[in-house]
Amino acid sequence: KITDGVFDVLSTNGDTYLGGDDIDRAIIDYWLAQKSIDIKVLQNNPNLLQTIRLSAEEAKKTLSSSDQFETTIEGERYQITKTVFEGLIASIIAKTIDCCKNALTDAGLNPAQIDSIVMVGGSTRIPAVKVAVSAFFGKPVNDSINPDEVVALGAAVQADILAGNNKDFLLLDITPLSLGIETMGGLMDVIIPRNSKLPSSAGRQYTTSVDGQSKLKISVYQGEREMVADNRKLGEFTLENIPAMPAGLPKIDIRFILNADGILKVNATELRSNISQTIAIIPQYGLTDAEVEQ
């Protein structure tokens, strides 16, 4: 919702395992089935696999403006029509519509209340995607901006706002996924639910499960599933030197503080002895600083 330069994010939803690669793979699988090629055999020929993969990406792009794509790879003819292509990706597009439904539900809105649908990301160039999204919202989509550049431009504008240079706009963001800790039985106990405004702070009290327990391991997770095994682990630390007490007597306050940059600080304090430990979790996406530099 945008009012007088204030961009207020009402909800965020998406599927991090859904994208253009899935569309490429649908074309690859179609071609392999046509040619009766076993994917295991193809994996032993990485050059051919890569050529087919690049041709599938080219086919996807070509079929956004043409009715047919045809190419020759190692003497074999590979072709696909727009009609077949749209049939192959119908289930992938349906997943996108599910994300739209979830975002609307979280925001407490219906499709008719949406004024404009901005298309972002290269795959939104596909006409079938535009048609499906337009049909769901009941109005034409706004595809006037470059879908490949818009995220980078938005990030630059937000950086300018955070640096204090741009005072005309303000982005009130939310956390897209729930944050919590692992409890007994491998369960996820949510402390900051998804779609909470940033910055945000929340806490909860826990206790020990064994008499004389002197340590408590705190594992921090992100995600919506009930079991932590199905969510993403962000980090862990151990609160040590808890005074020996019967199980259930220590009071351990665990507080999550999420700042405007999306950096999470987790603080654990044993309230009777005032022993505390803090960890800052910075998004790494599985890469070390050295790997990012490389």
C-alpha positions in Angstrom: 0.0 0.0 0.0 1.5 3.3 -1.1 0.5 6.6 0.6 2.4 9.9 0.3 5.7 8.2 -0.5 5.3 5.6 2.3 5.6 2.1 0.8 3.9 -0.2 3.4 4.4 -3.9 2.7 1.2 -5.8 3.8 2.4 -9.3 3.1 5.1 -11.3 1.3 4.7 -14.8 -0.1 6.7 -16.9 -2.6 8.2 -20.2 -3.5 12.0 -20.1 -3.3 12.2 -23.4 -5.3 10.2 -22.0 -8.2 11.7 -20.1 -11.1 12.8 -20.0 -14.7 15.0 -23.1 -14.3 11.9 -25.1 -13.7 10.5 -23.9 -17.1 13.8 -24.8 -18.8 13.7 -28.3 -17.2 10.1 -28.9 -18.4 11.4 -28.3 -22.0 14.4 -30.5 -21.5 12.3 -33.4 -20.1 9.9 -33.0 -23.1 12.8 -33.3 -25.5 14.4 -36.2 -23.7 11.1 -38.1 -23.8 10.7 -37.4 -27.5 14.2 -38.7 -28.3 14.0 -41.5 -25.7 17.2 -40.3 -24.1 17.9 -41.5 -20.5 18.8 -38.6 -18.3 21.5 -40.8 -16.5 23.2 -41.5 -19.9 23.0 -37.7 -20.6 24.7 -36.9 -17.3 27.8 -38.8 -18.5 27.9 -36.3 -21.5 28.0 -32.9 -19.7 28.7 -31.0 -23.0 25.6 -32.3 -24.6 23.5 -31.8 -21.5 24.7 -28.2 -21.3 23.9 -27.6 -25.0 20.4 -29.0 -24.5 19.9 -26.9 -21.4 21.0 -23.6 -23.2 18.8 -24.5 -26.2 15.8 -25.0 -23.8 16.4 -21.6 -22.3 16.6 -20.1 -25.9 13.3 -21.9 -26.8 11.6 -20.4 -23.7 12.6 -16.9 -24.8 11.8 -17.5 -28.5 8.3 -18.8 -27.7 7.4 -15.6 -25.9 7.2 -14.0 -29.4 7.0 -16.9 -31.8 4.7 -19.9 -32.2 7.5 -22.5 -32.8 11.2 -23.1 -31.9 13.5 -25.4 -33.7 17.2 -26.2 -33.4 19.7 -28.9 -34.3 22.0 -30.5 -31.7 24.6 -33.0 -32.7 22.7 -33.7 -35.9 19.4 -34.3 -34.1 16.4 -31.9 -34.7 14.8 -30.5 -31.5 11.5 -28.6 -31.8 8.6 -27.4 -29.7 5.5 -25.4 -30.4 4.0 -22.6 -28.2 0.9 -24.7 -27.5 2.9 -27.6 -26.2 5.2 -25.3 -24.2 2.2 -23.6 -22.5 0.8 -27.1 -21.6 4.1 -28.1 -20.1 4.3 -25.1 -17.8 0.7 -24.9 -16.8 1.4 -26.6 -13.4 4.4 -24.3 -12.8 2.3 -21.2 -13.4 -0.4 -22.6 -11.1 2.2 -22.6 -8.2 2.7 -18.9 -8.9 -1.1 -18.3 -8.5 -1.1 -20.2 -5.2 1.6 -17.7 -3.9 -0.7 -14.8 -5.0 -3.6 -16.4 -3.1 -1.5 -16.9 0.0 -0.2 -13.3 -0.1 -3.7 -11.9 -0.4 -5.0 -14.1 2.5 -2.1 -12.9 4.7 -2.9 -9.2 3.8 -6.6 -9.7 4.4 -7.4 -8.6 0.8 -9.2 -10.0 -2.2 -8.1 -9.7 -5.9 -10.6 -6.8 -6.6 -8.8 -4.6 -4.0 -5.5 -4.7 -5.9 -5.0 -1.6 -8.0 -1.9 -2.6 -9.9 0.1 -5.8 -10.6 3.7 -5.1 -11.3 5.6 -7.9 -13.1 9.1 -8.7 -11.8 11.7 -11.3 -13.0 12.5 -12.6 -16.4 9.9 -15.4 -16.4 7.1 -12.8 -16.3 7.9 -12.1 -20.0 6.1 -15.4 -20.9 2.7 -14.5 -22.2 1.0 -17.4 -20.5 2.3 -16.1 -17.1 0.8 -12.6 -17.8 -2.5 -14.2 -18.9 -2.8 -16.4 -15.8 -1.9 -13.5 -13.4 -4.2 -11.1 -15.2 -7.1 -13.6 -15.1 -6.6 -14.2 -11.3 -6.6 -10.5 -10.4 -9.3 -9.6 -13.0 -7.3 -6.7 -14.6 -4.3 -6.2 -17.0 -0.8 -6.5 -15.5 1.7 -3.7 -15.5 4.6 -4.9 -17.6 5.9 -1.5 -18.7 9.1 -1.8 -16.6 12.1 -4.0 -17.4 11.5 -7.1 -15.2 15.2 -8.0 -15.1 16.3 -4.6 -13.9 13.5 -3.6 -11.5 14.7 -5.5 -8.4 18.2 -4.0 -8.7 16.8 -0.5 -9.2 14.5 -1.0 -6.1 17.5 -2.1 -4.1 19.4 1.0 -5.1 16.5 3.2 -4.1 16.2 1.5 -0.8 20.0 1.8 -0.2 19.7 5.5 -0.9 16.9 5.8 1.7 18.8 3.8 4.3 21.9 6.0 3.6 19.8 9.1 4.5 20.1 10.6 1.0 16.5 10.1 -0.1 13.9 11.5 2.3 11.0 11.5 0.0 10.2 7.8 0.3 10.0 5.3 3.2 9.7 1.5 2.9 8.0 -0.2 5.8 9.1 -3.8 5.2 8.1 -7.1 6.8 9.9 -10.4 7.5 8.8 -12.9 4.8 9.3 -16.1 6.9 8.6 -17.0 10.5 11.6 -17.1 12.9 11.8 -19.4 15.9 13.7 -21.9 17.9 13.8 -25.7 18.2 12.0 -27.2 21.2 11.7 -30.7 22.6 10.8 -33.3 19.9 12.3 -31.3 17.1 9.4 -28.9 17.0 9.5 -25.3 15.7 8.4 -22.7 18.2 7.7 -19.5 16.3 8.8 -16.3 18.1 8.5 -13.7 15.3 5.7 -14.8 12.9 6.0 -14.1 9.1 4.7 -10.8 7.9 5.8 -9.0 11.1 6.8 -5.4 10.6 10.5 -4.5 10.6 12.1 -3.6 13.0 10.5 -6.1 15.3 11.1 -7.6 18.7 9.5 -10.5 20.6 10.4 -13.0 23.3 9.3 -16.0 25.2 10.3 -17.8 28.4 11.5 -21.4 28.5 12.9 -23.7 31.2 15.1 -26.8 31.6 13.9 -30.4 31.1 16.5 -32.2 33.3 17.4 -31.7 37.0 20.7 -29.8 37.4 20.9 -28.8 33.7 23.7 -26.3 33.3 23.6 -25.7 29.6 20.9 -25.0 27.0 21.5 -25.2 23.3 19.4 -22.6 21.4 19.0 -23.4 17.7 17.4 -20.7 15.5 15.3 -21.6 12.5 13.4 -19.9 9.7 10.3 -21.3 8.0 6.6 -22.3 8.2 6.8 -26.0 8.8 6.0 -27.6 12.2 9.2 -29.7 12.4 12.6 -27.9 12.4 13.9 -30.6 10.1 11.7 -29.1 7.3 12.8 -25.5 8.0 16.1 -23.6 7.5 18.7 -23.5 10.3 20.1 -20.0 10.7 22.5 -20.6 13.6 22.8 -21.9 17.2 24.5 -21.0 20.4 24.7 -22.4 24.0 23.7 -20.6 27.1 26.2 -22.0 29.7 26.7 -21.8 33.5 23.0 -22.1 34.3 22.9 -22.6 38.2 22.0 -26.2 39.1 18.3 -26.3 39.8 15.5 -28.8 39.6 14.0 -29.2 36.1 11.4 -26.5 35.4 12.8 -24.0 37.9 15.2 -21.9 35.7 13.5 -19.1 33.8 15.2 -18.6 30.5 14.0 -15.6 28.5 14.8 -15.9 24.8 14.3 -12.6 22.8 14.5 -12.1 19.1 15.4 -8.6 17.8 15.1 -8.1 14.0 16.4 -4.8 12.7 15.4 -2.8 9.6 18.3 -4.5 7.7 16.8 -7.9 8.4 19.7 -8.8 10.7 18.5 -11.0 13.6 19.9 -10.8 17.2 19.0 -13.6 19.6 19.5 -13.0 23.3 19.0 -15.7 26.0 19.0 -14.7 29.7 18.5 -16.9 32.7 16.4 -14.5 34.8 17.2 -15.9 38.3 21.0 -15.6 37.8 21.1 -13.0 35.1 23.5 -15.0 32.9 23.0 -14.1 29.3 24.4 -14.9 25.8 23.7 -13.1 22.5 24.2 -14.1 18.8 23.8 -12.0 15.7 22.6 -13.8 12.6 23.5 -12.2 9.3 22.0 -13.7 6.1 24.7 -15.8 4.5 22.7 -18.1 2.3 25.1 -20.9 2.9 28.2 -19.1 1.7 31.2 -18.0 3.8 32.7 -14.5 3.3 35.7 -16.2 1.4 33.3 -18.0 -1.0 31.4 -14.8 -1.6 34.7 -13.0 -2.5 35.7 -15.8 -4.8 
